[in-house]
């Protein structure tokens, strides 16, 4: 009987980014961290632009800053040290 190693999670974008990072830098944790910080910055800018559609400039800036530094996002940008 074969042992199942999959965790049954379907996350194609996450798997694609992991594979691309591994292709370019193998297991270098610095490159993983820099790419994650860059992707987080892009998402924060997109969030700011979407907020500006519904809120005034000050409120949308505050919302985007809170989104950028909220502790729930630390897993996305934390440095993995091997």
Secondary structure as GFF3:
##gff-version 3
##sequence-region A 1 82
A	DSSP	alpha_helix	12	25	.	.	.	ID=ss1
A	DSSP	alpha_helix	29	54	.	.	.	ID=ss2
A	DSSP	alpha_helix	57	69	.	.	.	ID=ss3
A	DSSP	three_ten_helix	71	73	.	.	.	ID=ss4
A	DSSP	alpha_helix	74	77	.	.	.	ID=ss5
###
